[in-house]
Amino acid sequence: MNVRVLRIELRRSVAPWAGAVVLTSALAFLYLLNAGWWNGTTAWTAQWTSLAMWTRALLFYLWPLAVGFGALQGLRDHRSKMSELLTTTPRPAWHRAAKPAGAMAITLASAFALLVLVGGVQVFARTEYTHLGWLPISLVGALFLVAGAVLGMGAGRALPSVLTPPALAMAAFVFTALMHMSLGRTQTTTSDGMTNTDPKQISLLSPEVEEVRNVFVTLSTSVHLGQTIWLLGMAATGFALLIAATPRTRLIALTPVLAGAALALLVLPSDPRRMYVVDEAAAELVCDGPVCVTKTHEDRLADLTGPGKEALRLLHTALGDRAPTSVRENTAVLPHGATPQWSSKTVLLDFDDDIIADAEGEELTRAVIAKGMVPGCTPVGWTSVGGDLYAQTVAASWVLGDLKPLPRSLPADLRREVDAETRAAWKEFKELPRTGQRARIDSMRAVAHSCKGDAFDALSGGASR
């Protein structure tokens, strides 16, 4: 297809409108809604993999739009009443079909590329960690839009009705919803008795991905390969329907999409732990003495090193041989709702933790001490304000010798509640002899690091209950 033919096709097709709607609606969705894609280390403008995953997540409605626009384009010959005339021309049917399909493919792929580019410019300015591991995620996302549009075009030509585009768009939307709600998920129970849902293998036939909860999580190579097979079959069926002229050939045209689905299910992993995997390169540790962060957050090492080393020194002074000896960014990826696992010899930090995220200097030292004393047992993905925060505040104050709140932003009413609880506990705690204080601290740390019991209860001798 030469440039002149493409330019003519773009003028007389819905492809430019499809690309414009995909790009503008996606940007509006991202910029007008303050949701998870703006928060913390997994923000869509924070890291390359997060950018790719969040833009892929938007396909839950962008893909149905692409299918609907494709079906609308497929009705063009029927609306113009030229179908019989075109079949009498000497040009092969595949040649006629390639022009509108190519225009739609180029426009949608360009729109998705521009969406990624908008986020990519911001990611480039915010992180020093660059890699190409995110690229397959975005390429498959673009392929989903192209394959969906071509399938819609073929279906629109095979079923020439004004109801076809909205019906196909709604069917595609229902498909993506079911794959991430009921049909595509299975309920599991963690070792702690928490209920959780994991994706099934069949859910990977949907364009949408899981919500981004951890900056180190990416899609495995087998997922990319299986989805590519599925999409090539989908596109082949759409193109075959575009050139099919009889009911028999239209029925045969369904073979590629069915074969693609069957082959894809043979390649796609069935174990959720092999669908979403840890990016080992991103999670590689970079250290300055006993203080380590991941390659992803290497730019934060300089700010953490001084406060981290000072926190370790103060903890050793207070706890002696029982004190932790290193500070390290936590790279463990646990199921949603699982109870965290901690080591008493290593202070594990998460840069999304409220008391760590924006802390600097002395505040960061206090926050690291608090995490070393009480790492926190809130299940993964949950948020809470209660016993762990109270215990962290009092324990860090015991190490430093003065009662101060931790660097965590809270609403005024919760801040007053935390202050009241910690002041009462601090007053009672300071009245104990030094040996009694140390016994309470040791008991609290044992509970806090095993996540079996309430750390604040252990610190306050049960008085909090």
DAFEN-V587871 format. One line per field, one symbol per residue. phi: phi as a letter, one per 20 degrees, with the letter a starting at -180 (. if undefined). A space follows every 10 residues. Layout:
phi=???
This chain:
phi=.effffffff fdcegfffff ffffffffff eedecgfddm feffdebfff gfffffffff cffgffffff ffffegfffe ldgffffeff ffffffffff ffffffffff fffffffgff fffgedceed adfffgffff ffffffffff ffffffffcf cfefgfffff fffffffffd cdfecceccf feneebcdfe gffffeffdf gfdbfeebef fffgffffff ffffffffff ffdfdcgfff ffffgfffff ffffffeffe egfdedceff ffefecccme dcceggdgfe fffegfffff fffffffedm feffdbcbff dfddfgnfef ccdfeceedc fefgedgdfb lfffgfffff ffecfodfgg necbcagfff fffffffffe nbebfffcec ggffffffff ffffffffff fffgffffff ffffffffee lcpdfffffe mnffe
